[in-house]
Amino acid sequence: MSAVMKWWSRVAAAVTGLTLTLVVPVHAWAASNGVADVATEAVRYRRRRGGFGFVGLLGGLCCLFVVAAILLVILLVRRGRRRPE
């Protein structure tokens, strides 16, 4: 196993552990606190608006900015690599 693979597996394990450390207690709190009932009520009684309104437009622009930022990062990382000679 190469050094990069060992490093990557350790980082992935650390991130997974950190995520579970944060998510599991929050989920247990939300399940026992009645937050799930409030969320269900909010979804059930939400006003339905037709069409692709102003909020949808902002959401679409935000999504486009995020995708553009990810593509820019990938492009910069790929251009920063030097080919072994």
Backbone bond lengths (Angstrom), bond angles and torsions (degrees), N, CA, C in turn:
res aa  C-N    CA-C-N  psi(-1)  N-CA   C-N-CA  omega(-1)  CA-C   N-CA-C  phi
1 M - - - 1.443 - - 1.530 108.34 -
2 S 1.297 115.54 130.43 1.458 118.80 -176.86 1.533 110.52 -74.82
3 A 1.307 115.01 165.14 1.456 120.73 -178.73 1.526 111.20 -64.96
4 V 1.322 116.43 -35.30 1.464 119.99 179.92 1.529 110.25 -66.14
5 M 1.323 117.25 -42.18 1.459 120.34 179.61 1.526 110.94 -65.59
6 K 1.312 117.35 -39.38 1.464 120.26 177.43 1.530 110.02 -63.42
7 W 1.331 115.55 -44.04 1.466 119.67 -179.96 1.517 110.27 -63.63
8 W 1.339 116.87 -44.80 1.454 120.93 -178.45 1.523 111.38 -63.77
9 S 1.325 118.06 -41.13 1.464 120.12 -179.90 1.527 110.63 -66.94
10 R 1.318 118.23 -35.57 1.469 120.51 177.77 1.525 110.65 -68.08
11 V 1.325 117.06 -41.46 1.462 120.01 178.50 1.530 110.38 -64.87
12 A 1.320 116.78 -42.51 1.466 120.23 179.53 1.525 110.87 -63.29
13 A 1.326 117.35 -40.28 1.468 120.44 178.22 1.527 110.69 -65.82
14 A 1.321 117.28 -39.89 1.468 120.34 179.62 1.528 111.26 -66.33
15 V 1.329 117.13 -42.48 1.464 120.51 179.51 1.525 110.38 -66.28
16 T 1.327 117.26 -40.65 1.463 120.63 177.86 1.520 110.83 -62.77
17 G 1.321 116.41 -44.92 1.465 119.85 178.40 1.510 112.51 -62.58
18 L 1.319 117.12 -41.84 1.460 121.01 178.51 1.518 111.29 -64.58
19 T 1.320 116.50 -42.33 1.458 120.49 179.34 1.523 111.01 -62.82
20 L 1.318 116.79 -45.76 1.460 119.63 179.31 1.524 111.43 -66.17
21 T 1.329 116.84 -34.75 1.456 120.43 178.49 1.519 110.78 -62.60
22 L 1.317 117.39 -34.83 1.460 120.70 -179.54 1.523 112.74 -86.66
23 V 1.321 118.19 -38.32 1.458 121.62 -171.18 1.523 112.52 -77.96
24 V 1.331 118.08 -40.79 1.463 120.34 -174.22 1.531 111.94 -63.41
25 P 1.335 120.48 -48.34 1.480 118.19 177.82 1.532 113.32 -64.34
26 V 1.330 117.13 -36.62 1.462 119.46 179.16 1.523 110.19 -65.65
27 H 1.316 116.50 -40.70 1.465 119.86 178.27 1.523 110.62 -64.53
28 A 1.327 117.92 -42.26 1.460 120.72 178.88 1.527 110.96 -64.12
29 W 1.320 117.10 -40.08 1.458 120.35 178.53 1.527 110.96 -64.65
30 A 1.323 116.50 -44.70 1.456 120.21 -177.82 1.525 111.20 -66.21
31 A 1.326 117.31 -35.69 1.457 120.35 -179.36 1.519 111.55 -70.53
32 S 1.337 117.59 -32.29 1.458 119.99 -176.73 1.521 113.07 -94.78
33 N 1.321 118.32 -7.33 1.455 121.68 -172.38 1.525 113.28 -99.91
34 G 1.317 118.26 -2.88 1.449 120.39 -178.60 1.521 113.29 85.64
35 V 1.326 117.59 5.05 1.459 120.85 179.64 1.525 110.47 -66.28
36 A 1.331 116.28 -33.57 1.465 119.73 179.79 1.528 110.50 -62.38
37 D 1.340 116.99 -38.44 1.466 119.83 178.79 1.524 111.30 -66.39
38 V 1.316 116.81 -39.55 1.460 120.58 178.86 1.521 110.30 -64.87
39 A 1.328 116.77 -42.50 1.462 120.33 179.37 1.530 110.61 -64.52
40 T 1.319 116.77 -40.55 1.463 120.26 179.17 1.527 110.59 -63.87
41 E 1.338 116.44 -42.38 1.465 119.82 177.90 1.527 111.29 -63.53
42 A 1.329 116.74 -40.09 1.464 120.22 -179.04 1.518 110.94 -64.58
43 V 1.315 116.37 -39.33 1.463 119.31 179.58 1.523 110.48 -71.69
44 R 1.284 116.75 -38.98 1.464 120.54 -176.19 1.525 111.79 -68.37
45 Y 1.328 117.12 -39.93 1.453 120.44 -174.87 1.525 113.28 -103.41
46 R 1.303 116.97 19.54 1.457 120.74 179.05 1.518 109.59 -70.55
47 R 1.317 115.23 139.31 1.467 118.95 176.81 1.519 109.06 -71.39
48 R 1.279 115.64 134.72 1.466 121.07 178.72 1.510 108.73 -94.91
49 R 1.317 115.73 126.13 1.463 120.30 175.08 1.517 108.25 -113.04
50 G 1.279 115.33 139.19 1.449 119.62 -179.56 1.515 111.47 -86.72
51 G 1.293 116.10 156.43 1.454 121.12 174.02 1.519 113.73 85.12
52 F 1.309 113.40 -178.02 1.461 121.73 -178.85 1.519 106.33 -108.42
53 G 1.333 116.01 85.51 1.455 121.57 -170.71 1.521 113.64 -80.07
54 F 1.314 114.40 -164.46 1.471 122.26 -176.68 1.520 111.27 -63.20
55 V 1.325 117.08 -40.46 1.466 120.64 -179.67 1.521 109.77 -65.73
56 G 1.308 117.76 -40.30 1.456 120.90 177.87 1.519 111.74 -64.14
57 L 1.327 115.87 -35.34 1.464 120.25 177.89 1.528 110.67 -65.82
58 L 1.325 116.81 -43.42 1.468 120.06 177.40 1.525 111.33 -63.32
59 G 1.326 115.98 -40.24 1.464 119.78 177.35 1.516 111.45 -63.27
60 G 1.323 116.64 -40.17 1.466 120.46 178.44 1.524 111.82 -65.88
61 L 1.336 116.64 -40.89 1.472 119.92 177.59 1.521 111.20 -65.37
62 C 1.312 116.37 -40.61 1.465 119.92 178.28 1.523 110.09 -61.84
63 C 1.319 116.55 -43.14 1.457 121.22 179.12 1.528 110.58 -62.12
64 L 1.317 116.58 -42.81 1.461 119.78 178.35 1.525 111.95 -63.32
65 F 1.345 117.26 -39.97 1.463 120.08 177.51 1.520 111.66 -63.58
66 V 1.318 117.22 -40.46 1.469 120.77 179.53 1.518 110.37 -65.49
67 V 1.322 117.41 -45.06 1.464 120.77 178.88 1.525 110.29 -63.04
68 A 1.328 117.49 -41.67 1.469 120.69 178.35 1.524 111.18 -63.55
69 A 1.325 117.46 -39.63 1.467 120.36 178.68 1.520 111.14 -65.26
70 I 1.323 117.27 -41.37 1.468 120.36 178.64 1.522 110.13 -64.11
71 L 1.318 117.06 -44.38 1.464 119.93 179.02 1.525 111.56 -63.73
72 L 1.326 117.01 -38.05 1.456 120.74 177.43 1.524 111.60 -63.71
73 V 1.312 116.87 -42.73 1.468 120.58 178.01 1.526 110.46 -62.94
74 I 1.326 116.77 -44.35 1.468 119.81 179.18 1.521 110.49 -62.19
75 L 1.327 116.82 -42.98 1.459 120.43 178.75 1.525 111.52 -61.71
76 L 1.319 117.31 -45.04 1.466 120.40 -179.81 1.523 112.29 -65.95
77 V 1.320 117.25 -36.66 1.470 120.08 177.96 1.522 110.25 -67.40
78 R 1.319 116.84 -42.54 1.466 119.59 -179.48 1.520 111.97 -67.34
79 R 1.322 116.87 -36.75 1.477 119.07 179.79 1.528 110.66 -74.54
80 G 1.326 116.91 -26.09 1.468 120.55 -179.16 1.513 113.09 -75.60
81 R 1.319 116.77 -20.41 1.472 119.73 178.95 1.511 110.00 -73.40
82 R 1.301 114.51 140.04 1.466 118.64 175.88 1.523 108.28 -107.71
83 R 1.276 115.16 137.83 1.457 119.49 -179.85 1.518 109.75 -74.89
84 P 1.328 116.31 135.92 1.469 118.76 178.09 1.532 110.89 -66.58
85 E 1.291 114.47 135.67 1.470 118.17 -178.73 1.513 111.62 -108.97
